[in-house]
């Protein structure tokens, strides 16, 4: 697959997470910033599944943009599932999308969003080619 080709969004990972009491704000619902944390946690769990428990090193993933569409309020107590999908794959990056659903009733969608992951050489502070292991995983979907 060339760096300009795109892949249709394909399931990558599902993370099951609990809403914590402290995730709520003064209005009694989960604060909007926490939605991004749920997506982040899903992304980290997926990367740890691919690379092992630590992904720190000379190279690694950086998020260059992220957005979230808030569809429904979340409240404590509840358990959610964050579904992560892979999309357009470039030489140094991959587009990811997320759907946050209720773990008991998957018809309830709390939010959806996206984040672009770019692989970066931390010393050079520049993007670099995605590791072969990750590229193979993403192109085999």
C-alpha contacts under 8 A as a table, 3 or more apart, distances in Angstrom:
res1	aa1	res2	aa2	distance
1	X	5	X	6.19
1	X	139	X	7.36
2	X	5	X	5.39
2	X	90	X	7.64
2	X	91	X	7.79
3	X	89	X	6.67
3	X	90	X	4.33
3	X	91	X	4.81
4	X	89	X	7.67
4	X	90	X	6.16
5	X	88	X	7.29
5	X	89	X	6.99
5	X	90	X	7.40
6	X	87	X	6.89
6	X	88	X	4.36
6	X	89	X	5.69
6	X	90	X	7.73
7	X	10	X	7.77
7	X	86	X	7.78
7	X	87	X	5.37
7	X	88	X	5.19
7	X	89	X	6.58
7	X	139	X	7.82
8	X	86	X	7.70
8	X	87	X	5.51
8	X	88	X	7.06
9	X	85	X	5.62
9	X	86	X	5.11
9	X	87	X	4.33
9	X	88	X	7.62
9	X	96	X	7.98
9	X	97	X	7.77
10	X	85	X	5.07
10	X	86	X	5.26
10	X	87	X	6.67
10	X	141	X	6.57
11	X	83	X	7.34
11	X	84	X	6.14
11	X	85	X	4.35
11	X	86	X	6.45
12	X	46	X	7.73
12	X	83	X	7.78
12	X	84	X	5.57
12	X	85	X	5.06
12	X	86	X	6.19
13	X	42	X	7.53
13	X	46	X	6.17
13	X	83	X	6.08
13	X	84	X	5.21
13	X	85	X	7.05
14	X	42	X	7.04
14	X	81	X	6.39
14	X	82	X	5.55
14	X	83	X	4.57
14	X	84	X	6.15
15	X	41	X	7.83
15	X	42	X	5.24
15	X	45	X	7.39
15	X	81	X	5.50
15	X	82	X	5.12
15	X	83	X	6.65
16	X	79	X	7.07
16	X	80	X	5.78
16	X	81	X	4.48
16	X	82	X	6.47
16	X	103	X	7.38
17	X	38	X	7.61
17	X	79	X	5.72
17	X	80	X	5.38
17	X	81	X	6.26
17	X	82	X	7.73
18	X	77	X	7.71
18	X	78	X	6.11
18	X	79	X	4.39
18	X	80	X	6.23
19	X	23	X	6.61
19	X	75	X	7.39
19	X	76	X	5.71
19	X	77	X	6.04
19	X	78	X	5.49
19	X	79	X	5.91
19	X	80	X	7.33
20	X	23	X	5.30
20	X	24	X	7.64
20	X	76	X	6.29
20	X	77	X	6.95
21	X	24	X	6.05
21	X	76	X	5.75
21	X	77	X	7.18
22	X	25	X	7.65
23	X	29	X	7.95
23	X	30	X	5.29
23	X	31	X	6.30
23	X	34	X	6.49
23	X	76	X	7.91
24	X	27	X	7.62
24	X	28	X	5.72
24	X	29	X	4.89
24	X	30	X	4.03
24	X	31	X	5.48
24	X	75	X	6.95
24	X	76	X	7.22
25	X	28	X	5.57
25	X	29	X	5.92
25	X	30	X	6.08
25	X	31	X	5.35
26	X	29	X	7.71
28	X	75	X	7.04
29	X	73	X	6.19
29	X	74	X	5.71
29	X	75	X	4.84
29	X	76	X	7.47
30	X	34	X	6.73
30	X	35	X	7.86
30	X	73	X	6.91
30	X	74	X	5.33
30	X	75	X	5.68
30	X	76	X	7.58
31	X	34	X	5.56
31	X	35	X	7.41
32	X	35	X	5.61
32	X	36	X	7.52
32	X	70	X	7.89
33	X	36	X	5.52
33	X	37	X	6.79
34	X	37	X	4.78
34	X	38	X	6.27
35	X	38	X	5.14
35	X	39	X	6.51
35	X	68	X	7.66
35	X	111	X	7.75
36	X	39	X	5.12
36	X	40	X	6.06
36	X	68	X	7.38
37	X	40	X	4.84
37	X	41	X	6.00
38	X	41	X	5.17
38	X	42	X	6.34
38	X	82	X	7.11
39	X	42	X	5.16
39	X	43	X	6.26
39	X	82	X	6.68
39	X	98	X	6.75
40	X	43	X	5.05
40	X	44	X	6.16
41	X	44	X	5.12
41	X	45	X	6.12
42	X	45	X	5.20
42	X	46	X	6.21
42	X	82	X	6.43
42	X	83	X	7.84
42	X	84	X	7.13
43	X	46	X	5.14
43	X	47	X	6.20
43	X	84	X	7.42
44	X	47	X	5.05
44	X	48	X	6.05
45	X	48	X	5.12
45	X	49	X	6.17
46	X	49	X	5.02
46	X	50	X	6.38
47	X	50	X	5.04
47	X	51	X	5.96
47	X	52	X	7.56
47	X	55	X	7.40
48	X	51	X	5.12
48	X	52	X	4.60
48	X	53	X	5.01
48	X	54	X	6.47
48	X	55	X	6.77
49	X	52	X	5.61
49	X	53	X	7.43
50	X	133	X	7.99
50	X	134	X	7.28
51	X	54	X	7.12
51	X	55	X	6.28
52	X	55	X	6.94
55	X	60	X	6.83
56	X	59	X	7.37
56	X	60	X	6.68
57	X	60	X	6.79
58	X	121	X	6.09
58	X	122	X	5.67
58	X	123	X	6.79
59	X	119	X	6.93
59	X	120	X	5.45
59	X	121	X	4.50
59	X	122	X	5.62
60	X	119	X	5.39
60	X	120	X	5.48
60	X	121	X	6.89
60	X	122	X	7.45
61	X	117	X	6.02
61	X	118	X	5.63
61	X	119	X	4.63
61	X	120	X	6.16
62	X	117	X	5.63
62	X	118	X	5.30
62	X	119	X	6.26
62	X	120	X	6.66
63	X	66	X	7.23
63	X	115	X	6.48
63	X	116	X	5.67
63	X	117	X	4.78
63	X	118	X	6.25
64	X	115	X	7.39
64	X	116	X	5.81
64	X	117	X	6.52
64	X	118	X	6.81
65	X	115	X	5.53
65	X	116	X	5.65
66	X	113	X	7.32
66	X	114	X	5.52
66	X	115	X	4.19
66	X	116	X	6.71
67	X	113	X	5.32
67	X	114	X	5.54
67	X	115	X	6.65
68	X	111	X	6.77
68	X	112	X	5.78
68	X	113	X	4.08
68	X	114	X	6.68
69	X	111	X	5.50
69	X	112	X	5.34
69	X	113	X	5.81
70	X	73	X	7.62
70	X	110	X	6.46
70	X	111	X	4.69
70	X	112	X	6.95
71	X	109	X	6.67
71	X	110	X	5.03
71	X	111	X	4.90
71	X	112	X	7.58
72	X	109	X	6.90
72	X	110	X	4.53
72	X	111	X	6.71
73	X	110	X	6.44
74	X	78	X	7.87
74	X	110	X	6.66
75	X	78	X	6.72
78	X	102	X	7.61
79	X	102	X	6.39
79	X	103	X	5.48
79	X	104	X	7.55
80	X	100	X	6.67
80	X	101	X	5.60
80	X	102	X	4.57
80	X	103	X	4.57
80	X	104	X	7.92
81	X	100	X	5.78
81	X	101	X	5.27
81	X	102	X	6.17
81	X	103	X	5.30
82	X	98	X	6.48
82	X	99	X	5.69
82	X	100	X	4.50
82	X	101	X	6.40
83	X	98	X	5.40
83	X	99	X	5.11
83	X	100	X	6.37
83	X	101	X	7.84
84	X	96	X	6.75
84	X	97	X	5.77
84	X	98	X	4.64
84	X	99	X	6.82
85	X	96	X	5.56
85	X	97	X	5.15
85	X	98	X	6.27
86	X	89	X	7.99
86	X	94	X	6.98
86	X	95	X	6.09
86	X	96	X	4.67
86	X	97	X	6.51
86	X	138	X	7.22
87	X	94	X	6.53
87	X	95	X	4.98
87	X	96	X	5.68
87	X	97	X	7.34
88	X	94	X	5.69
88	X	95	X	5.25
88	X	96	X	7.96
89	X	93	X	6.05
89	X	94	X	4.47
89	X	95	X	6.58
89	X	138	X	7.72
90	X	93	X	4.96
90	X	94	X	5.97
91	X	128	X	7.99
91	X	129	X	5.60
91	X	130	X	6.40
92	X	118	X	5.67
92	X	119	X	5.45
92	X	120	X	7.89
92	X	127	X	6.29
92	X	128	X	5.59
92	X	129	X	4.61
92	X	130	X	4.98
93	X	116	X	6.91
93	X	117	X	5.44
93	X	118	X	4.24
93	X	119	X	6.09
93	X	130	X	6.90
94	X	116	X	5.92
94	X	117	X	5.39
94	X	118	X	6.68
95	X	114	X	7.29
95	X	115	X	6.19
95	X	116	X	4.52
95	X	117	X	6.30
96	X	114	X	5.51
96	X	115	X	5.36
96	X	116	X	5.99
96	X	117	X	7.29
97	X	112	X	7.41
97	X	113	X	5.66
97	X	114	X	4.09
97	X	115	X	6.41
98	X	112	X	5.37
98	X	113	X	5.16
98	X	114	X	5.83
99	X	109	X	7.13
99	X	110	X	7.83
99	X	111	X	5.96
99	X	112	X	4.35
99	X	113	X	6.66
100	X	109	X	5.92
100	X	110	X	5.52
100	X	111	X	5.16
100	X	112	X	6.03
101	X	105	X	7.67
101	X	106	X	5.60
101	X	107	X	7.34
101	X	108	X	5.67
101	X	109	X	4.46
101	X	110	X	5.69
101	X	111	X	7.34
102	X	105	X	5.36
102	X	106	X	5.41
102	X	107	X	7.52
102	X	108	X	5.52
102	X	109	X	6.53
102	X	110	X	7.24
103	X	106	X	6.10
105	X	108	X	5.84
106	X	109	X	7.03
109	X	112	X	7.74
118	X	127	X	6.63
119	X	127	X	5.63
119	X	128	X	5.77
119	X	129	X	6.69
119	X	130	X	5.60
120	X	125	X	6.65
120	X	126	X	5.56
120	X	127	X	4.17
120	X	128	X	5.31
121	X	124	X	5.53
121	X	125	X	5.65
121	X	126	X	5.55
121	X	127	X	5.98
121	X	128	X	5.94
122	X	125	X	4.84
122	X	126	X	7.06
130	X	134	X	6.76
130	X	135	X	6.36
131	X	134	X	5.45
131	X	135	X	6.25
132	X	135	X	4.99
132	X	136	X	5.91
133	X	136	X	5.33
133	X	137	X	6.29
134	X	137	X	5.11
134	X	138	X	6.21
135	X	138	X	5.14
135	X	139	X	6.07
136	X	139	X	5.23
136	X	140	X	5.99
137	X	140	X	5.34
137	X	141	X	6.87
138	X	141	X	5.80
